């Protein structure tokens, strides 16, 4: 069982931006997978338990971008 959280990131303009966000978010303890879509700014985080949005925000800030909001959190 895992929890999936979807966020929107603004400020990304290229593949390097995507890689930076993925790298920082992947370092959050417990995160199993990170997907980032440059075009939409969508960030999907998968972990065994729900991830604290404050940790995601801090990781995105560290990468140099802005986390707009959590769009949805699902736990199948």
N, C-alpha and C positions, 0 to 999 in steps of 0.2 A: 504494500500500500504506500502511496506517496501523495504529497500535496503539490499542486501546481498553482503558481501565482503569476499573474500577467500584469505588467506595468507598461507605462509609456515613457520613453526617454526622449528628450529633445536636445538638439545641438549636434547630433551625429551627422557627418557629411560624407564619410568614405569608409572603406573596408578597415582601415586602421582604427577608426573610431569604434567600429563593431568589435574588433579584436581587443581593444582596451577595456571596453565594458565587460565583455565575456571574461577576460582574465581577472578583473577585480571582483566580479560577482562570484566567480568560481571559487574564490578563496574564502567565501563565507562558510563557516563550519556546517557540515551536513548537506550542502548543496551537491546534488548528483548530476544535474544537467542544466545548461544555460543555452537558450536560443535567443538570438538577436536579429531582428529584421530591420535593415537600414532604411528601406523605403517608408515603412509605417512607423518606425521608432519603437516597435513592439519588443518587449523583453519578457521572456518566459523563463521562470525559475522552477525547477523540480527538486524536491527534497523529501525525505521520509516524513517530516513534520512541517507544519507551516513555518515559513521563514519570516522573521520580524522585518516588516517593511523599513524600519529605521536602519537596519543593517544593509539592506539593499540600497537605500538612499545614500548611505555613507560610502558604499562601494562605487556607486555611479558618480558621486561627487568626486571621489578620489581619482576616477578615470577622467574627470574634467567635463562632465555632462550633467544635465538636470533630470531628475526623476519627477515626472509630472504628477503621477498618482498610481495607486494600485487599481487596476480595472476589475479584476476578479480573482478570487481564491477558491480553488476547488479541491476537495479531498475525496477521491473516488472510493 
